[in-house]
Amino acid sequence: MLTNLPNLLTYSRIIAIPVIVCLLLFVDDPAGSWLAFSVYTYACLTDFFDGYLARIWEQQSSLGRFLDPIADKLLVASVLLVLVGVDRFGGLTILPAAVILCREILVSGLREFLAEVRVGLPVSRLAKWKTTLQMLALGFLLVGPAGPDFGPLGTLDIGLIGLWAAAALTLVTGYDYLWAGLKHVNAPDDPAGNDADGAGGAKPESDTTGVAPDQGSH
């Protein structure tokens, strides 16, 4: 299962991260921005196809469930940090980036805790919309000034608007996940390893799927 196609796609998404960073840092515009965007687009596509292929080919594995959400969070965090590093945005606009990063850390911590008590944290529909909007915003920001204008708005402007909108959804979904997680944190201990609602045994799911559910199921 280590070398099936779904897992190979996940590995390639992780490998794409330093490629995106290097292209944006060391290749002059407009080529650098467009090449970084192209690699980023590939990485986003693998986020859909690794989970999709794993399900239809029945190639789910523990390694895939482990790596998929990690790859997604590494991609988002790395792109946000390199965009700040190349002055693609700054000042007050760092706030939505910080909100997104903090939410990813919060949800990861909740999932780790709930996995220990064998409780799943289902992916909400709003979280999927948040992830889709976030990925689109980061794509526009990667292209940045090298992209075309869309009426009064440039590519960078659209990316910044999308980043603020994604941060707003991030606050809502982060609160939902925190509230759901705290119910289990405050629940009485069960020697059998189940939560108070009898939901023991449920497997945690990735919340970083922008197109289809259960991306981390391979």
C-alpha positions as CSV (number, residue, x, y, z in Angstrom):
1,M,0.0,0.0,0.0
2,L,3.0,2.3,0.4
3,T,3.4,2.7,-3.4
4,N,-0.2,2.6,-4.7
5,L,-1.3,5.5,-6.8
6,P,-3.3,7.4,-4.2
7,N,-0.4,7.4,-1.8
8,L,2.0,8.4,-4.5
9,L,-0.2,11.4,-5.3
10,T,-0.1,12.4,-1.6
11,Y,3.7,12.1,-1.6
12,S,3.9,14.3,-4.7
13,R,1.7,16.9,-3.0
14,I,4.3,17.1,-0.2
15,I,7.2,17.3,-2.7
16,A,5.4,20.1,-4.5
17,I,5.6,22.3,-1.5
18,P,9.3,23.2,-1.6
19,V,9.0,23.5,-5.4
20,I,6.3,26.2,-5.0
21,V,8.4,28.0,-2.4
22,C,11.6,28.0,-4.5
23,L,9.8,29.1,-7.7
24,L,8.3,32.0,-5.9
25,L,11.5,33.0,-4.2
26,F,14.1,32.4,-6.8
27,V,12.4,32.8,-10.2
28,D,11.7,36.3,-11.5
29,D,8.2,37.3,-12.4
30,P,6.0,36.8,-14.3
31,A,7.5,33.3,-14.9
32,G,8.0,32.5,-11.2
33,S,4.5,33.4,-10.2
34,W,2.9,31.4,-13.0
35,L,5.1,28.4,-12.5
36,A,4.4,28.4,-8.8
37,F,0.7,28.7,-9.5
38,S,0.9,25.7,-11.9
39,V,2.6,23.5,-9.4
40,Y,0.1,24.6,-6.7
41,T,-2.8,23.8,-9.0
42,Y,-1.4,20.3,-9.5
43,A,-1.1,19.9,-5.7
44,C,-4.7,20.9,-5.2
45,L,-5.8,18.4,-7.9
46,T,-4.0,15.6,-6.1
47,D,-6.0,16.5,-3.0
48,F,-9.1,15.4,-4.8
49,F,-7.8,12.5,-6.8
50,D,-5.9,10.7,-4.0
51,G,-9.0,10.3,-1.9
52,Y,-11.3,9.6,-4.9
53,L,-9.1,6.9,-6.4
54,A,-8.5,5.3,-3.0
55,R,-12.2,4.9,-2.5
56,I,-13.2,3.6,-6.0
57,W,-10.1,1.3,-6.1
58,E,-10.6,0.3,-2.4
59,Q,-7.0,1.2,-1.6
60,Q,-7.6,2.9,1.7
61,S,-4.7,2.7,4.2
62,S,-3.7,4.0,7.5
63,L,-0.7,5.7,5.9
64,G,-3.1,7.6,3.6
65,R,-5.3,8.7,6.4
66,F,-2.3,9.9,8.3
67,L,-0.5,11.7,5.4
68,D,-3.4,13.3,3.6
69,P,-4.4,15.9,6.2
70,I,-0.7,16.6,7.0
71,A,0.0,17.3,3.3
72,D,-2.9,19.7,3.1
73,K,-1.9,21.7,6.2
74,L,1.7,21.8,5.1
75,L,0.7,23.1,1.7
76,V,-1.6,25.9,3.1
77,A,0.9,27.0,5.8
78,S,3.9,27.0,3.4
79,V,2.1,29.0,0.7
80,L,0.8,31.6,3.2
81,L,4.3,32.0,4.7
82,V,6.1,32.4,1.4
83,L,3.5,34.9,0.2
84,V,4.2,37.0,3.2
85,G,7.9,36.5,2.6
86,V,7.8,37.9,-0.9
87,D,5.6,40.8,0.2
88,R,2.6,39.6,-1.8
89,F,0.6,40.9,1.1
90,G,1.3,42.3,4.5
91,G,0.1,44.7,7.2
92,L,-3.5,44.1,8.3
93,T,-3.9,41.4,5.7
94,I,-1.6,39.1,7.8
95,L,-4.6,38.8,10.2
96,P,-6.7,36.5,8.0
97,A,-3.6,34.4,7.3
98,A,-3.0,34.1,11.0
99,V,-6.6,33.1,11.6
100,I,-6.4,30.4,9.0
101,L,-3.1,29.0,10.5
102,C,-4.4,29.1,14.0
103,R,-7.6,27.3,13.0
104,E,-5.5,24.5,11.3
105,I,-3.5,24.0,14.5
106,L,-6.7,24.0,16.6
107,V,-8.5,21.4,14.5
108,S,-5.3,19.2,14.4
109,G,-5.1,19.3,18.1
110,L,-8.8,18.5,18.5
111,R,-8.5,15.6,16.1
112,E,-5.5,14.2,17.9
113,F,-7.3,14.3,21.2
114,L,-10.5,12.8,19.9
115,A,-8.6,10.0,18.1
116,E,-7.3,8.9,21.5
117,V,-10.8,8.6,22.8
118,R,-12.0,7.0,19.5
119,V,-14.3,9.8,18.5
120,G,-14.6,11.1,15.0
121,L,-15.0,14.8,14.1
122,P,-17.1,14.9,10.9
123,V,-16.4,17.3,8.1
124,S,-19.1,19.9,7.7
125,R,-20.4,21.2,4.4
126,L,-19.3,24.7,5.4
127,A,-15.8,23.5,6.1
128,K,-15.7,22.2,2.5
129,W,-16.7,25.6,1.2
130,K,-14.2,27.2,3.4
131,T,-11.4,25.0,2.0
132,T,-12.5,25.6,-1.6
133,L,-12.5,29.3,-1.2
134,Q,-9.2,29.3,0.6
135,M,-7.5,27.3,-2.1
136,L,-8.9,29.6,-4.8
137,A,-7.7,32.7,-2.9
138,L,-4.2,31.3,-2.5
139,G,-4.1,30.5,-6.2
140,F,-5.0,34.1,-7.1
141,L,-2.4,35.4,-4.6
142,L,0.3,33.2,-6.1
143,V,-0.3,34.7,-9.5
144,G,-0.5,38.1,-8.0
145,P,0.6,41.1,-10.1
146,A,1.5,38.8,-12.9
147,G,-2.1,38.0,-13.6
148,P,-4.7,39.9,-15.6
149,D,-7.1,42.5,-14.4
150,F,-10.8,41.7,-13.9
151,G,-12.5,45.0,-14.3
152,P,-11.5,47.3,-11.5
153,L,-9.9,44.4,-9.6
154,G,-6.6,42.8,-10.3
155,T,-5.7,39.2,-9.6
156,L,-4.0,40.2,-6.3
157,D,-7.1,42.1,-5.2
158,I,-9.4,39.1,-5.8
159,G,-7.0,36.9,-3.9
160,L,-7.0,39.2,-0.9
161,I,-10.8,39.5,-0.9
162,G,-11.0,35.7,-1.0
163,L,-8.5,35.4,1.8
164,W,-10.6,37.6,4.1
165,A,-13.7,35.7,3.2
166,A,-12.0,32.3,3.8
167,A,-10.8,33.7,7.2
168,A,-14.4,34.6,8.1
169,L,-15.6,31.1,7.3
170,T,-12.6,29.8,9.2
171,L,-13.8,31.5,12.4
172,V,-17.3,30.0,12.0
173,T,-16.1,26.4,11.2
174,G,-13.3,26.6,13.8
175,Y,-15.9,27.5,16.5
176,D,-18.2,24.7,15.3
177,Y,-15.3,22.2,15.6
178,L,-14.2,23.6,19.0
179,W,-17.7,23.4,20.4
180,A,-18.1,19.8,19.2
181,G,-14.7,18.8,20.6
182,L,-15.3,20.4,24.0
183,K,-18.4,18.3,24.4
184,H,-16.1,15.2,24.4
185,V,-13.4,16.9,26.4
186,N,-15.9,17.6,29.2
187,A,-17.6,14.2,28.9
188,P,-17.1,11.7,31.8
189,D,-14.4,9.1,31.2
190,D,-15.6,5.7,29.9
191,P,-13.4,2.7,30.7
192,A,-14.4,1.1,27.4
193,G,-13.0,4.1,25.5
194,N,-16.3,5.4,24.2
195,D,-17.6,8.9,24.5
196,A,-20.7,9.8,26.4
197,D,-22.9,9.5,23.3
198,G,-21.6,6.0,22.5
199,A,-19.7,7.2,19.4
200,G,-16.6,5.1,20.2
201,G,-14.8,3.5,17.3
202,A,-15.5,6.3,14.8
203,K,-12.5,7.2,12.7
204,P,-11.4,10.8,12.4
205,E,-11.8,12.4,9.0
206,S,-9.7,15.1,7.2
207,D,-11.3,18.5,7.2
208,T,-9.2,19.7,4.3
209,T,-11.2,18.5,1.4
210,G,-12.4,21.2,-0.9
211,V,-14.1,19.1,-3.5
212,A,-15.2,15.7,-2.1
213,P,-15.5,14.2,1.4
214,D,-13.1,11.7,3.0
215,Q,-10.0,12.8,1.2
216,G,-7.8,11.2,3.8
217,S,-9.4,7.8,3.5
218,H,-6.7,6.0,1.4
